[in-house]
Amino acid sequence: MSMGSQEIKQIETYLKSQGFSNQELIDDLTDHLATEIELSMNSEKLDFETSFEKAKQKLLPNSPYQLERDLKILTTPKHNIMIKKIAYIGGYLSAITICLSILFIALSFQNELQVEKRKEILESQFFRNEFTANMISSGVDIEELSEAQNKFYIETTQLKMSSLKKLELGQTLMIFSAIVFMVSYLPYRFYNSYQKNQLELTA
């Protein structure tokens, strides 16, 4: 036994009376209900009204309108996918930049250690005397000796400058990582929490 257009219309009217407004959802539910009703009418030899009541109890929740409200929150695939992509890309970029910042800060610290060692050498009276004596005994004149000392000073200064630049770059990357994290990943977490709260409030 198959149903006519009048029975189909009755199903649609019922769904609309329950608060459904999404026509695509109404059509889908109508098809499911009609199939279930026909199955009951054919297999159990029940009338339309009885079969309709059984189908409603089987396929629809206690509050049918709740189904559409949940779907409005959950079935926004393009929007949700876009937000998730931004969150994942932002989180990945944030992780990379914070790793780079740690690397540059570590390199800065390494350079700083070398600078400190060179300063200790420069400030050591033994080094001055030993270095001067070795250079003179090797036949190096005072001018060349001065140039060698200046070169040592310059290299130490360059190491210090390199250390400061790496530290500055590491700090900049860390700030950038924090900004990317706050702009991309945190809004996703808040949005996700908001969706869950909406479902709980409407439950």
Secondary structure, 3 states (H helix, E strand, C coil): CCCCHHHHHHHHHHHHHCCCCCHHHHHHHHHHHHHHHHHHHHHCCCCHHHHHHHHHHHHCCCCHHHHHHHHHHHCCHHHHHHHHHHHHHHHHHHHHHHHHHHHHHHHHHHHHHHHHHHHHHHHCHHHHHHHHHHHHHCCCCHHHHHHHHHHHHHHHHHHHHHHHHHHHHHHHHHHHHHHHHHHHHHHHHHHHHHHHHHHHHHC
